[in-house]
């Protein structure tokens, strides 16, 4: 999902229904509007098979990574189910994506290539920004990555949830396949300990350099202070559930303009909003 701050709305990839939805969160729960897809499963330019990552650029254009069609596509402003996309590039099993609002650079995770690709300025052929050196646990490798976040405001660094290695990697700006990253969370094997992660899905970074990580198979969201060796559970816990304080495989996490935490609670087919207390 993607948070559209000016409109206080959420853009959500409803991938089993092969469509992209927009929800207003001014008065939840609201009825959604289809803004792309909903034309059955397929790889035509008005269809999706497995839409995963979504984001808007600074002009309001919609970008979608379709894992089943191995592609990144773009829809114009105010698109709907009748509009066809523009093909931007081939990506081997793309997952989540992130757009740098200052430069227009688009970062797309490739699960299949164990890499993060960057479309510089939002166009052209993608270049490797992280990984791309085979499946492994060396500091220049990734294993089944899922999420990406470029913090252009505070830490000026690229973060990747390296799901198969149960860790979060941090890389410098303008990193390439030759760049070695640093483990900033997890990396201690799969587990539910305070210093462990189990299939992390996405990440956020706040103005203090604090990390927020959706820890998928632990059904929780973890907060790691900058340079910490362990994290604190702020939402959910190791046991899955449907109660309002429980999660079942959290995927994307975002902050809204009021600093509430939004969580796509994937296996519960819902999006949760949590008001966080300060550290």
N, C-alpha and C positions, 0 to 999 in steps of 0.2 A: 504494500500500500504506500501511498504518498500523501502527505499533508499539504493541502493548498491553503497557505496562511491567509492571503487576502480575502478568500471566500469562506474561510473556516469550514472547509469541507475535506472529505477523504476521497482519494482515488484508489479503488480497490480492484485487484486482479482476482476475479471469480473464476478460477481456471477450470474447474470441473464443468461449469456452464459456458465456458469458452467466450467470456465477455469481460469488459472493463466497466465498472460502475462508479458513479459519483454519489456520495452521501453527504448531505448537509448535516453538520453536527451542532448547529445552533439549537435545534429542538429534537434531540434523539429520543427514540429511534425514528428516523425519517424514511420515506420511500425513496429508493435509489433511482437514478436515471442511467440508462445504458449510454455510454459515450464511445464504445467501440466493440466490435464483434457481435455476438448473439446471432450468428448466422450459421450455426452448426460447427462441427469440428472439421478443420482442414487447414491447408496452407495457402488458400487464396488470400489476396491482400485485404479482404474484409472479414477474415476468419482467424481463429487461433486453434492450436491443439492444446498447448500447455503454457498459457500466459502466466509469467511469474513476476518479473520486475516491472514496475511502473514509475514514471516520474514526469514532471512538467518542466520545461525550460522557462527561461525568463519571459518569453513571449506567450507562454501558455500552450505551446505545442506538447502533445502527449507522446511519450516514448514507451514502448513495450518490448520486453524480451520474451520471446516465445521459445521455450526449451524444446518442444517437440518439432518445431520447424527450423530450429537452429538459426535464429535470425533476430536482429534488432530492427524494429520498424518505427515509423513516426506518423502520427495523425495530426491534421491541422487543428487550429484553435476551433472550439465549439463543434467538435466532431460528434457523430452519432452512429447508430448501427448501420446506416446506409453508406457511410464514407469508407473508402479504401485507403490503406496506408501506403507510405513510401518506404521502400526497402533501403536500409542504411548499411547493412553488412552482415556477413555470415559469422556466427559465433557457435562453437561446438557446445551444445547444451547450456545456454545462458541461464543464469539464475538472477539474483538481485542486481540492481543497477543504481548508480548515483550520478547526479549532474552537479558540477561545480558552477554555481550561479555567476561567479565572477568571470570565468573564462569560457564557459560553455562546454568544457571537456566532459565527456561521458565515460564513466567507468562501468564496465560490465563484467561480472564474474562468469568465467567459463568452467563449469563443473567438469566437462569432458576433457579439457586441456589442462586442468589443474593450474589455472592462470587467471589473472585479471587483465582485461584489455582496456585500452583507452582510445576513444575517438577524439583526437585533438581538435578542439573547437567545435566538436559535434559533427564532424564530417570526415571524409576520407577513409582510408584503410586503417583498421585498428592496429595499435602497437601494444606490445606486452608491457604492463606496468608492474606486475608482480608474478612470481612463479614462472610457469612455462618450461620448467626443467624436469618434467616427469613427476609422477606421484611419489612423494617421499616426505621425510620429516626434517631434512636439512633446512637451514635458515634461508635458503634461496628456493625452497620447494613448498608446494601446497599439496593437500590431499583432499579432494572433494570439497573445495571451498564453496561457500554459499552467499555470504554478505560482504558488502564493501561500503566504506565511508571515507570520504576525503574531507578532513577538517581544515578548510581554507581560512577559517577565522582565528583560531587560537593556536593549536599545536602545529599547524602547517604540515600535516603528515597524513599518509594513507593507511587505513586500517582494514584488515581482512579477517573475517571469521573463517578460520581454517578448520572446517567441521570434522574432517576425518582424523586430524591430529589433535582435536579437542583443545584448540588454543586460538588466541587472537594475535595476529602479527601486525607490527607497526613498521612502515617503511617511509623513507624520506620523500620529499617532493621530487618529481621527475625520475622516479625509480624505473628500472627496466628489468628484464629477465636476469641481468647480471648482478642485480642488487640483492644484498643479504639483509633480511629483516630482523627485528627483535621481538621476542615473545613478551607480550605485555599482560597477558592473562591466560591462565590455564597452562597447558603444556606438561601436565603431570599425570597424563593418562586419563582415560575416561572414568569419571566418578562423580560423586555428589559432595565431596569434601569442599571446604571453603576455598581451597587452592586449586580446585579442579572444575572442569566443564565436561559436558557430555553432549556432543553434537551441537555446538553453538551455531546460531542462525544469522543474527544481525547485530549491529553495534551502533551506538551513539557516543558522542563525546561532548561534554558541556564546557562552559567557559573556564572551569578550573582544571580541565584535563582529566576529569573523572570519566571512566568508561561505564557504559550501561550495555549489558549483553543479554540477549535472549538465549537462554540455555535450554535448547529444545527438549532433549530427552530427560532433563531434570525438571521440566515443567515449572521453570522459574525465570525471573529476571534478576541478574546479579549486578551489583554496583562495585566497581573497583576504583579506589582512589588512585591518583597518579603515583606511579612507582610502587604501588602496593604489591605484596606477594600473595594476597588472598582477597576474596570478595565477600560481600554481604548480600543476602537475599532480601530484596525489597518488595517483590511480588511473587506469589505462588510458593511452591515448595517441591520436593521430590515426588510427591504423590499427585497424580493427575485427578481432575474432578471438574464438576460443572458449577460449583458454588461461585459466588461473586468474588471470592478471594482465592480461587483456584484457576489453574491453567491446564491445558492439554496440548502440549507441543507448541509453545509460542514461537512465532516466526518473526515478522517484522515488528520493530518497535520505533516509535517516533515521539517527539515532543510537540504539543500544540502551542499556540501563542500565549497560553496561560501557564505554560510549563507543566501541564498534566502529561502523564505518560500514556500513550496509546499503544495497545498491544493487539496484534492480530493473533487471536487464540485459535490456531488453525484447526485442530481436530474437534473443537467445540463449535466451529462454523460461526464465529462471532468476533467482534472487536470490542475490547474492554478499555475503559478509561479509568486511570488511577491518579488520585491527587497525592503527590509525594511529599514527605516531610524532608527537611534539610538534613544533611549528614551530621 
